[in-house]
Amino acid sequence: MPNASHKTWKIIALITSIDVVLIGVYYGYLETEILNFYAGKESWLAWITELLYPRFSVEKYRFSADFFLQKTEQILYRVVIGSWIVALIYISSQKKKFFENFWQISTTYHRVRFLQLFLIAGWLYESFTWYQSLLRLSQASVFYEAHLLFRWLAFPSQEAIFYGFALLYALWLLSFLPKYGSIFWLLATLEIICLQAFLYGFGKLDHTYATWTYTSLLFTFLLREAEKNKVAPIIHAWALKLMQVVVACVYLQVALEKLLISGVEWFLPSTMQTHLLTHPTALGLWIAQYPFLCSLLSTLAILWQLSFVCILFFPSLKIPILLTGVLFHTFTFILMNVGGFPSYWFLIYVIWFLEKKLPES
C-alpha cells in the first residue's frame, strides 16, 4: 500500500505540473499570440489554422477576438478537466484492482455478427439519402470547402459517386468473409468517413452519426477477434468495452462543452427558450412560455449527460441511464425536430447488451 500511495502522489504531481504548465503557457504567451494573429500580424498560428480551421480567414470578420479566445480556453480546460477525470478514475481503481477486470468482458461469435448486420443496416438506410445528396452537391461543388487531407482532393463527380457507393456495398459484403473480413470492414468504414467529409464540406456539420461512426470504426477490432476465435464459444470483447468507453466519453464531452460555453447561463430559462424558438414545434413553443420548465429541462439534460459515464463503473445503472437516453433523444426530436427518430445516438446503445458473462470459475 505505501508503494501504491507513493505512486498515487506521483501521478497527482505529474498531472498538476502538466496542467499548470499548459495554463501558464496559454495565459503567458498563447493568448497574446492569438490576439496578434487576429490583428493580422505574422504568426506560426497561420499554418495551424490553415490546416485545422480554414474558415478562420472568413469568420474573423464575423466574430470578435474574444470569441476565438473563448474557443481556445474551452479546448484548454477540456484537456485539464479530462486529465483529472482520467487521473481520478485511475487512482480510485488501484484500490480495487479495477483495471484487471474492466477490460475482461466477453461475447459470442453470433453476437458479433449481429452487431455487424445492425451497423450495416443503419449505414445502408442512410446511404440512399447520402447518394442523392452527394449527386445534388456535385452540381454546387464551387462552394465546397475541404478540410485537412481532403484539401488535396476534388469533390467527386457524379460518376465517381456512383462507383464509390458500389465499392462501399461490395466492401460490406466482403466483410463477411471468414478471414480478412475485418480489413474490408475497415476500408468500408474509412470510406463512410470520407463520404461524411464530402457531405460536411459545405459549412454545416452534422453530429447525427458521431457515435455510430466511432462504434463502426472500433468494430474492426471486435470483428478481428471473432475471426481469430470463431471456433471458440466465447470471444474476448475488449473492443466492445472500448466502444462503450468512447460513447460515454462523447456524452461527457458534450456536457462539458455546454458548461464551458454557457457556464451558469446554461441553466437560465432563456437558453432553452432560444433553442425551442429557433427550432419551433407546437409542443416546443408551448414549453417556451414557461421559464421553470425550460430551466428544468436544461438542468436535467446536463445532469444526465454528465452521469452517463457512470454506466462504465456501475452496471446496475445501465437500464435507467440508457432508458433516459432514449427519452432524451426522443424528446429532443419532438420538441425541436432535431436528430431524427429513431436516433442513431440511442440505437447504438445495443452495444451494452452484447456482453456475455463468463461462467464462475
C-alpha positions, 0 to 999 in steps of 0.5 A: 500500500505505501508503494501504491500511495507513493505512486498515487502522489506521483501521478497527482504531481505529474498531472498538476505540473502538466496542467499548470504548465499548459495554463501558464503557457496559454495565459503567458504567451498563447493568448497574446499570440492569438490576439496578434494573429487576429490583428493580422500580424505574422504568426506560426498560428497561420499554418495551424489554422490553415490546416485545422480551421480554414474558415478562420480567414472568413469568420474573423470578420464575423466574430470578435477576438474574444470569441476565438479566445473563448474557443481556445480556453474551452479546448484548454480546460477540456484537456485539464478537466479530462486529465483529472477525470482520467487521473481520478478514475485511475487512482480510485481503481488501484484500490480495487484492482479495477483495471484487471477486470474492466477490460475482461468482458466477453461475447459470442461469435453470433453476437458479433455478427449481429452487431455487424448486420445492425451497423450495416443496416443503419449505414445502408438506410442512410446511404440512399439519402447520402447518394442523392445528396452527394449527386445534388452537391456535385452540381454546387461543388464551387462552394465546397470547402475541404478540410485537412487531407481532403484539401488535396482532393476534388469533390467527386463527380457524379460518376465517381459517386456512383462507383464509390457507393458500389465499392462501399456495398461490395466492401460490406459484403466482403466483410463477411468473409471468414478471414480478412473480413475485418480489413474490408470492414475497415476500408468500408468504414474509412470510406463512410468517413470520407463520404461524411467529409464530402457531405460536411464540406459545405459549412454545416456539420452534422453530429447525427452519426458521431457515435455510430461512426466511432462504434463502426470504426472500433468494430474492426477490432471486435470483428478481428477477434471473432475471426481469430476465435470463431471456433471458440464459444466465447470471444474476448470483447475488449473492443466492445468495452472500448466502444462503450468507453468512447460513447460515454466519453462523447456524452461527457464531452458534450456536457462539458462543452455546454458548461464551458460555453454557457457556464451558469447561463446554461441553466437560465430559462432563456437558453432553452427558450432560444433553442425551442424558438429557433427550432419551433414545434407546437409542443416546443413553443408551448414549453417556451412560455414557461421559464421553470420548465425550460430551466428544468429541462436544461438542468436535467439534460446536463445532469444526465449527460454528465452521469452517463459515464457512470454506466462504465463503473456501475452496471446496475445503472445501465437500464435507467441511464440508457432508458433516459437516453432514449427519452432524451433523444426522443424528446429532443426530436419532438420538441425541436425536430432535431436528430431524427427518430429513431436516433442513431445516438440511442440505437447504438446503445445495443452495444451494452447488451452484447456482453456475455458473462463468463461462467464462475470459475 
